[in-house]
Structures are given as structure tokens and as C-alpha cells.
Amino acid sequence: MTLVLVTIMAGIVTVVLSQSERVQNLGEMGFVRASALLSLSSLETQLPSMLSKIESAEDLDMSMRLPIVMESNNGDFSLNAQLSSMYSKLNINRLVKSDGSIDEAAVAVWMKIFHFHPIADPEMLLKLVLDTIDTDQSERATDTEIIWNDSDFKNGAIKDKELFAQILERYILLSGDRMVLNIPWDDYIGYEGDKIDINAVTPQTLMLLAPAISSEKAYALSTYRTKAFTSKEEVLSAEPALGSVFDQFLFVYSPGSSYTLQCDVSLSLKSRTERIRFDYNLLDKKMRHVEFL
């Protein structure tokens, strides 16, 4: 597993360094951005080979647990990169099935958030979310179809935290309750995947799935565990309470299945810094959603 990580680290660092040398003659203002663009182009070609070393749940877990850090001898260049899973939390879009009906099991998990973080009107927030995800314009309650009051708003999948923030703003406007902003939403909800990777799951999400699990046990199974789970049987042996929800909400990665990683990269060159984020799917070997932050 360590060799897998070293291979990925060495590959990414080699790409970035080699591309950086090609832009030494560029003007200072464009140096880092040009380096980053060249690096991304080369990474898109080379990542399939680098990440082909991930051949098991243990390999994948190791690649996400340890950051990639490199600095040149003279300190002019540094790289920090972190791979993370897109399947660590409940996908908020799971609340509505593909046929437009409500996924009652997913809604039940979602509503448990408000046991930990009470707000004035959980039902209103739920209806705002459901009316955003479904594509019709029929209101579940008064003013819960945001598109009626904002013509630029788009119904359909909630793709990111920015869109979710608009839903929270509407909830505050309708309810006057700002307590909803105190909820650590990034611990609970995501925007990708049908199921949650047990080796990437947040402890907060584990406690939503199985309220009988204590906080200490949830952290022991996720943040503080020392070995990746390689099968459903291993998971249930460690925590039988997950038996009733595993098939519906959880999975263990297996090679040859679709799996999207998010890669956050920080490049520093001659005291200038560029942050880049992109998604990479292990199955189709495609880089998507490249952002300069």
C-alpha cells in the first residue's frame, strides 16, 4: 500500500516539476497559472497510469489518508495534494428517486440531522429540498418552489454547496430561523453517489445511519481506524448495528467499479500560490470539474 502511495506521489510531483521548467521564461504574473494549466493537461494523460496502482479497498484508503507533500531544495517550489472520496456522506439528491417519488429511507436518515441540531421547522426545509430536486413546479408548501420567486433558479439535482446555500437562504427567509446555519452540513451531506463508502464515511454520517452507535464508536470505525474494511462481513463484525442499513446505504470499493475521487492541489512557485481542484473517476479515467480556487 505504501508503494502505491509513493508511486502516485512521485508521478504527480514529476509532472508538476517538468511542466514548471517549461514556463520559467513567462512573466511573473502568469507563472503559476501557466504552470498549473500545463500540469493539469499532463496529469490528465498520466493519471490513468498512476492511479491504476489502486487495486483494492486498502490501496484506495491509503491513497486518501496520506497527503502528498513535496518541496524543492531551494524552497522556490512546493506542492501539497490530497485525494478524497465523493462518497463519504449522504447524497442529498437520494431523497428523491429517479422516478420522482420520495425515498422514505433516505428522508428518515436526513431527518435525524435535526435530532442532533434542532431547527424551527425541519419539515419546511425538507420540502424546499424536495421541491428543488424534483423537476416539476408544484409546491409542497407555500413558497417552497424557489423557482417561482427566482427565475434564474434551476430545479433538478443539487450539485454543490453553493446551490444548497440558496435553499438555506430561502428557509431563513420563510422561517426567520438562522439556527440552520449552525449545522455542520459538510459533515452530513454530499452531492454524489448512490451509496456511501464505508472506508470514507464521516463519523457524523455513521451516527445518522445507526443512532445506536456512540460517538466514540463512530470515530473508531472511521477517523481513527487503522485498517480499511475489505468486505461487508468485516464491517458487520466490527459493528453489527450497521447490518440493517448496509445494503441500502453503504458499500466497500472493489476494482472495476465506478469511483470518483476529488483531488485538491496547492502549487507554490516563487512565492505565488495556485489552488486547483478536480474530480477523477477511476473507472472511465476522466478528469472533470476543474476549478481554480
Contacts in CASP RR format, 6 or more apart in sequence:
PFRMAT RR
TARGET T0000
AUTHOR 0000-0000-0000
METHOD contacts of the structure
MODEL  1
MTLVLVTIMAGIVTVVLSQSERVQNLGEMGFVRASALLSLSSLETQLPSM
LSKIESAEDLDMSMRLPIVMESNNGDFSLNAQLSSMYSKLNINRLVKSDG
SIDEAAVAVWMKIFHFHPIADPEMLLKLVLDTIDTDQSERATDTEIIWND
SDFKNGAIKDKELFAQILERYILLSGDRMVLNIPWDDYIGYEGDKIDINA
VTPQTLMLLAPAISSEKAYALSTYRTKAFTSKEEVLSAEPALGSVFDQFL
FVYSPGSSYTLQCDVSLSLKSRTERIRFDYNLLDKKMRHVEFL
1 58 0 8 1.000
1 59 0 8 1.000
1 62 0 8 1.000
2 62 0 8 1.000
3 53 0 8 1.000
4 53 0 8 1.000
4 54 0 8 1.000
4 55 0 8 1.000
4 59 0 8 1.000
4 62 0 8 1.000
4 63 0 8 1.000
5 62 0 8 1.000
5 63 0 8 1.000
5 66 0 8 1.000
7 50 0 8 1.000
7 53 0 8 1.000
8 50 0 8 1.000
8 51 0 8 1.000
8 53 0 8 1.000
8 63 0 8 1.000
8 68 0 8 1.000
8 83 0 8 1.000
9 68 0 8 1.000
9 70 0 8 1.000
11 46 0 8 1.000
11 50 0 8 1.000
12 43 0 8 1.000
12 50 0 8 1.000
12 68 0 8 1.000
12 79 0 8 1.000
12 81 0 8 1.000
12 265 0 8 1.000
13 68 0 8 1.000
13 70 0 8 1.000
13 79 0 8 1.000
15 39 0 8 1.000
15 42 0 8 1.000
15 43 0 8 1.000
15 46 0 8 1.000
16 35 0 8 1.000
16 39 0 8 1.000
16 79 0 8 1.000
16 267 0 8 1.000
17 72 0 8 1.000
17 77 0 8 1.000
18 42 0 8 1.000
19 35 0 8 1.000
19 38 0 8 1.000
19 39 0 8 1.000
19 42 0 8 1.000
20 35 0 8 1.000
20 39 0 8 1.000
20 77 0 8 1.000
20 269 0 8 1.000
22 38 0 8 1.000
23 31 0 8 1.000
23 34 0 8 1.000
23 35 0 8 1.000
23 38 0 8 1.000
26 34 0 8 1.000
28 270 0 8 1.000
28 272 0 8 1.000
31 269 0 8 1.000
31 270 0 8 1.000
31 272 0 8 1.000
32 267 0 8 1.000
32 268 0 8 1.000
32 269 0 8 1.000
32 270 0 8 1.000
32 272 0 8 1.000
32 273 0 8 1.000
32 274 0 8 1.000
33 274 0 8 1.000
33 292 0 8 1.000
35 267 0 8 1.000
35 269 0 8 1.000
35 274 0 8 1.000
36 265 0 8 1.000
36 267 0 8 1.000
36 274 0 8 1.000
36 276 0 8 1.000
36 292 0 8 1.000
39 267 0 8 1.000
40 276 0 8 1.000
40 278 0 8 1.000
40 287 0 8 1.000
40 290 0 8 1.000
43 287 0 8 1.000
44 287 0 8 1.000
47 280 0 8 1.000
47 285 0 8 1.000
47 287 0 8 1.000
48 285 0 8 1.000
51 63 0 8 1.000
51 261 0 8 1.000
51 280 0 8 1.000
51 282 0 8 1.000
51 285 0 8 1.000
53 59 0 8 1.000
54 60 0 8 1.000
54 63 0 8 1.000
54 255 0 8 1.000
54 282 0 8 1.000
55 255 0 8 1.000
56 230 0 8 1.000
56 253 0 8 1.000
56 255 0 8 1.000
57 199 0 8 1.000
57 228 0 8 1.000
57 229 0 8 1.000
57 230 0 8 1.000
57 252 0 8 1.000
57 253 0 8 1.000
57 254 0 8 1.000
58 227 0 8 1.000
58 228 0 8 1.000
58 230 0 8 1.000
60 199 0 8 1.000
60 228 0 8 1.000
60 253 0 8 1.000
60 259 0 8 1.000
61 199 0 8 1.000
61 200 0 8 1.000
61 228 0 8 1.000
62 228 0 8 1.000
63 83 0 8 1.000
64 82 0 8 1.000
64 83 0 8 1.000
64 84 0 8 1.000
64 85 0 8 1.000
64 200 0 8 1.000
64 261 0 8 1.000
67 80 0 8 1.000
67 81 0 8 1.000
67 82 0 8 1.000
68 79 0 8 1.000
68 80 0 8 1.000
68 81 0 8 1.000
68 82 0 8 1.000
68 83 0 8 1.000
69 78 0 8 1.000
69 79 0 8 1.000
69 80 0 8 1.000
69 81 0 8 1.000
70 78 0 8 1.000
70 79 0 8 1.000
71 77 0 8 1.000
71 78 0 8 1.000
71 79 0 8 1.000
72 78 0 8 1.000
76 269 0 8 1.000
76 270 0 8 1.000
77 267 0 8 1.000
77 268 0 8 1.000
77 269 0 8 1.000
78 266 0 8 1.000
78 267 0 8 1.000
78 268 0 8 1.000
79 265 0 8 1.000
79 266 0 8 1.000
79 267 0 8 1.000
79 268 0 8 1.000
80 265 0 8 1.000
80 266 0 8 1.000
81 263 0 8 1.000
81 264 0 8 1.000
81 265 0 8 1.000
81 266 0 8 1.000
82 263 0 8 1.000
82 264 0 8 1.000
83 261 0 8 1.000
83 262 0 8 1.000
83 263 0 8 1.000
84 200 0 8 1.000
84 261 0 8 1.000
84 262 0 8 1.000
84 263 0 8 1.000
84 264 0 8 1.000
85 197 0 8 1.000
85 199 0 8 1.000
85 200 0 8 1.000
85 259 0 8 1.000
85 260 0 8 1.000
85 261 0 8 1.000
85 262 0 8 1.000
86 190 0 8 1.000
86 192 0 8 1.000
86 193 0 8 1.000
86 260 0 8 1.000
86 261 0 8 1.000
86 262 0 8 1.000
86 279 0 8 1.000
87 192 0 8 1.000
87 193 0 8 1.000
87 195 0 8 1.000
87 196 0 8 1.000
87 197 0 8 1.000
87 200 0 8 1.000
87 251 0 8 1.000
87 259 0 8 1.000
87 260 0 8 1.000
88 190 0 8 1.000
88 196 0 8 1.000
88 197 0 8 1.000
88 200 0 8 1.000
88 201 0 8 1.000
88 202 0 8 1.000
88 205 0 8 1.000
89 186 0 8 1.000
89 187 0 8 1.000
89 188 0 8 1.000
89 189 0 8 1.000
89 190 0 8 1.000
89 196 0 8 1.000
89 201 0 8 1.000
89 202 0 8 1.000
89 205 0 8 1.000
90 106 0 8 1.000
90 109 0 8 1.000
90 110 0 8 1.000
90 188 0 8 1.000
90 189 0 8 1.000
90 190 0 8 1.000
90 196 0 8 1.000
90 205 0 8 1.000
90 208 0 8 1.000
90 249 0 8 1.000
91 189 0 8 1.000
91 190 0 8 1.000
91 191 0 8 1.000
91 192 0 8 1.000
91 193 0 8 1.000
91 194 0 8 1.000
92 110 0 8 1.000
92 129 0 8 1.000
92 133 0 8 1.000
92 158 0 8 1.000
92 164 0 8 1.000
92 189 0 8 1.000
92 190 0 8 1.000
92 191 0 8 1.000
93 133 0 8 1.000
93 157 0 8 1.000
93 158 0 8 1.000
93 191 0 8 1.000
94 103 0 8 1.000
94 106 0 8 1.000
94 193 0 8 1.000
94 194 0 8 1.000
95 102 0 8 1.000
95 103 0 8 1.000
95 106 0 8 1.000
95 107 0 8 1.000
95 110 0 8 1.000
95 126 0 8 1.000
95 129 0 8 1.000
95 130 0 8 1.000
95 133 0 8 1.000
96 102 0 8 1.000
96 103 0 8 1.000
96 130 0 8 1.000
96 133 0 8 1.000
96 134 0 8 1.000
97 103 0 8 1.000
100 134 0 8 1.000
102 130 0 8 1.000
105 248 0 8 1.000
105 249 0 8 1.000
107 126 0 8 1.000
109 208 0 8 1.000
109 209 0 8 1.000
109 249 0 8 1.000
110 126 0 8 1.000
110 189 0 8 1.000
110 208 0 8 1.000
111 122 0 8 1.000
111 126 0 8 1.000
112 208 0 8 1.000
112 211 0 8 1.000
113 183 0 8 1.000
113 188 0 8 1.000
113 208 0 8 1.000
114 122 0 8 1.000
115 211 0 8 1.000
116 204 0 8 1.000
116 207 0 8 1.000
117 179 0 8 1.000
117 182 0 8 1.000
117 183 0 8 1.000
117 184 0 8 1.000
118 179 0 8 1.000
119 125 0 8 1.000
119 175 0 8 1.000
119 177 0 8 1.000
119 179 0 8 1.000
119 180 0 8 1.000
119 183 0 8 1.000
120 175 0 8 1.000
120 176 0 8 1.000
120 177 0 8 1.000
120 179 0 8 1.000
121 171 0 8 1.000
121 175 0 8 1.000
121 177 0 8 1.000
123 141 0 8 1.000
124 141 0 8 1.000
124 144 0 8 1.000
124 171 0 8 1.000
124 174 0 8 1.000
124 175 0 8 1.000
125 167 0 8 1.000
125 168 0 8 1.000
125 171 0 8 1.000
125 180 0 8 1.000
127 140 0 8 1.000
127 141 0 8 1.000
127 144 0 8 1.000
128 144 0 8 1.000
128 146 0 8 1.000
128 167 0 8 1.000
128 170 0 8 1.000
128 171 0 8 1.000
128 174 0 8 1.000
129 158 0 8 1.000
129 167 0 8 1.000
130 140 0 8 1.000
131 138 0 8 1.000
131 139 0 8 1.000
131 140 0 8 1.000
131 144 0 8 1.000
131 145 0 8 1.000
131 146 0 8 1.000
131 155 0 8 1.000
132 146 0 8 1.000
132 155 0 8 1.000
132 156 0 8 1.000
132 158 0 8 1.000
132 163 0 8 1.000
132 167 0 8 1.000
133 155 0 8 1.000
133 156 0 8 1.000
133 157 0 8 1.000
133 158 0 8 1.000
134 155 0 8 1.000
134 156 0 8 1.000
135 155 0 8 1.000
135 156 0 8 1.000
136 155 0 8 1.000
137 145 0 8 1.000
137 147 0 8 1.000
137 148 0 8 1.000
137 155 0 8 1.000
138 145 0 8 1.000
139 145 0 8 1.000
139 148 0 8 1.000
143 149 0 8 1.000
143 170 0 8 1.000
143 174 0 8 1.000
144 174 0 8 1.000
145 155 0 8 1.000
146 153 0 8 1.000
146 166 0 8 1.000
146 167 0 8 1.000
146 170 0 8 1.000
147 153 0 8 1.000
147 154 0 8 1.000
147 155 0 8 1.000
153 166 0 8 1.000
157 191 0 8 1.000
158 164 0 8 1.000
158 167 0 8 1.000
158 191 0 8 1.000
159 191 0 8 1.000
160 191 0 8 1.000
161 185 0 8 1.000
161 186 0 8 1.000
161 191 0 8 1.000
164 185 0 8 1.000
164 189 0 8 1.000
164 191 0 8 1.000
168 180 0 8 1.000
168 181 0 8 1.000
171 177 0 8 1.000
171 180 0 8 1.000
172 178 0 8 1.000
172 180 0 8 1.000
172 181 0 8 1.000
184 204 0 8 1.000
187 202 0 8 1.000
187 204 0 8 1.000
187 205 0 8 1.000
188 202 0 8 1.000
188 204 0 8 1.000
188 205 0 8 1.000
188 208 0 8 1.000
192 260 0 8 1.000
195 248 0 8 1.000
195 249 0 8 1.000
195 250 0 8 1.000
195 251 0 8 1.000
196 205 0 8 1.000
196 209 0 8 1.000
196 249 0 8 1.000
196 250 0 8 1.000
196 251 0 8 1.000
197 250 0 8 1.000
197 251 0 8 1.000
197 252 0 8 1.000
197 253 0 8 1.000
197 259 0 8 1.000
198 229 0 8 1.000
198 235 0 8 1.000
198 246 0 8 1.000
198 250 0 8 1.000
198 251 0 8 1.000
198 252 0 8 1.000
199 228 0 8 1.000
199 229 0 8 1.000
199 252 0 8 1.000
199 253 0 8 1.000
201 222 0 8 1.000
201 250 0 8 1.000
202 222 0 8 1.000
203 215 0 8 1.000
203 218 0 8 1.000
203 219 0 8 1.000
203 221 0 8 1.000
203 222 0 8 1.000
203 223 0 8 1.000
204 218 0 8 1.000
206 213 0 8 1.000
206 218 0 8 1.000
206 221 0 8 1.000
206 222 0 8 1.000
206 242 0 8 1.000
207 213 0 8 1.000
207 215 0 8 1.000
207 218 0 8 1.000
209 242 0 8 1.000
209 245 0 8 1.000
209 249 0 8 1.000
209 250 0 8 1.000
210 239 0 8 1.000
210 241 0 8 1.000
210 242 0 8 1.000
210 244 0 8 1.000
210 245 0 8 1.000
212 241 0 8 1.000
213 221 0 8 1.000
213 239 0 8 1.000
213 241 0 8 1.000
213 242 0 8 1.000
217 239 0 8 1.000
221 238 0 8 1.000
221 239 0 8 1.000
229 235 0 8 1.000
229 238 0 8 1.000
229 252 0 8 1.000
230 252 0 8 1.000
231 252 0 8 1.000
232 246 0 8 1.000
232 247 0 8 1.000
232 250 0 8 1.000
232 252 0 8 1.000
235 242 0 8 1.000
235 246 0 8 1.000
235 250 0 8 1.000
235 252 0 8 1.000
236 242 0 8 1.000
236 243 0 8 1.000
236 246 0 8 1.000
242 250 0 8 1.000
253 259 0 8 1.000
256 282 0 8 1.000
256 283 0 8 1.000
257 283 0 8 1.000
258 281 0 8 1.000
258 282 0 8 1.000
258 283 0 8 1.000
258 284 0 8 1.000
259 281 0 8 1.000
259 282 0 8 1.000
259 283 0 8 1.000
260 279 0 8 1.000
260 280 0 8 1.000
260 281 0 8 1.000
260 282 0 8 1.000
261 279 0 8 1.000
261 280 0 8 1.000
261 281 0 8 1.000
261 282 0 8 1.000
262 277 0 8 1.000
262 278 0 8 1.000
262 279 0 8 1.000
262 280 0 8 1.000
263 277 0 8 1.000
263 278 0 8 1.000
263 279 0 8 1.000
263 280 0 8 1.000
264 275 0 8 1.000
264 276 0 8 1.000
264 277 0 8 1.000
265 275 0 8 1.000
265 276 0 8 1.000
265 277 0 8 1.000
266 273 0 8 1.000
266 274 0 8 1.000
266 275 0 8 1.000
266 276 0 8 1.000
267 273 0 8 1.000
267 274 0 8 1.000
267 275 0 8 1.000
267 276 0 8 1.000
274 292 0 8 1.000
275 292 0 8 1.000
275 293 0 8 1.000
276 290 0 8 1.000
276 291 0 8 1.000
276 292 0 8 1.000
276 293 0 8 1.000
277 289 0 8 1.000
277 290 0 8 1.000
277 291 0 8 1.000
277 293 0 8 1.000
278 287 0 8 1.000
278 288 0 8 1.000
278 289 0 8 1.000
278 290 0 8 1.000
278 291 0 8 1.000
279 287 0 8 1.000
279 288 0 8 1.000
279 289 0 8 1.000
280 286 0 8 1.000
280 287 0 8 1.000
280 288 0 8 1.000
281 288 0 8 1.000
END
